Every structure is written in structure tokens, then in C-alpha cells.
Amino acid sequence: MLNLVSPNRNRQATKLDFACHTAAKKYPGGITALAHQFGFNPRTLQNKLNPYEPGCINLDEFKAILSATCDRGF
């Protein structure tokens, strides 16, 4: 698995981090629209999807993103 060192040296960015971030950005309206669709705070979701920061999405958020985007990058 590809692991890239994040600026926060305590966390590794993974392919899944990048796939989630890319899928949400490609969603029509981007991360903000995706967040609003599911009642998430857009800034919080953006922070959680940033592969270089320590925030993580939970399983429910992951499933929502996967379902909404139908992205094959996962």
C-alpha cells in the first residue's frame, strides 16, 4: 500500500485517504454539496477528507461518500 508521510509526522496518508478526498471533490458541487446532502458540516468534512491532516472519516461517512459518488477509485 502506498503511504506518504504527512506534514503531521504522526500520520500516514494512504491511497484510501486520497481516494475519498478525490471522490468528494469530483462530486457535483464538491465537498460542500456532498456535506449538505448528508447534513454534515462542510468544513468538518473537508478537514476529515484532507489526506495530510489527522482527521478521519468514520464508517458511516465513508459509506455515505461511497454511495453518493459511485466512485470506482475506491
N, C-alpha and C positions, 0 to 999 in steps of 0.2 A: 504494500500500500504506500502511496506517495504521502510523505509527511514533510511539510515545510515549517521551519521554525518561525514562529510568530514574534513580533516585537516584544510581546509579553512572554518572556523566556520560559514561563511555566506551562505553556500550552502549545500543542502542535496543531497546525491547520491540516485537515485531511481532505481527501477527494470529496467526501460527503459534505463537508463544510462548503467547499466551493460549488458543488452541485446544487445545494439548497439555495445558496446566495444567487447563483446564476438563474435558476428556475424562477425565483421570486422576482428578480429584476426583469426577466423576459415576459412576465405575466403582463397582460394589457393594463396599463396604469401603474405598473411596477409594484414595489414593496408596499407602498401606501395603499393602493387599491386592494391588494391582497389582504392586508391587515384589516381594512374596513370591512371586507366581505365576511370576515370571521369574528369581528368585534375585538380584534387585538389592537393595542396601542401601536400606531405606525412606527414611532421612534424606538419603542422597545423591541419590536420585531426586527427593525433594521439593525439594531445593536446585536441582537441574538444571532442574526444571519451574517454578521461581519466575521469572516473567517480568521481575522487577525486579532480578535478580542476574545476574552474568556467566556462571554455569554454563550449559552447553549439553548437550542430549542428542545422542548420536551417531546415525547412521543406523539401526543395529540396534535401539537403544532406541526410536527413533521408529516403526519398523516394528512392534515388539512392542506398543507402546501403540495404534497404529492398528488392528492385528489384534485385540487383546483387547477394545478398547472399541467397535469397529464404529461409531465416532462420525462423523456426517456433517458435523461442524463444521470438518473439515479441508478 
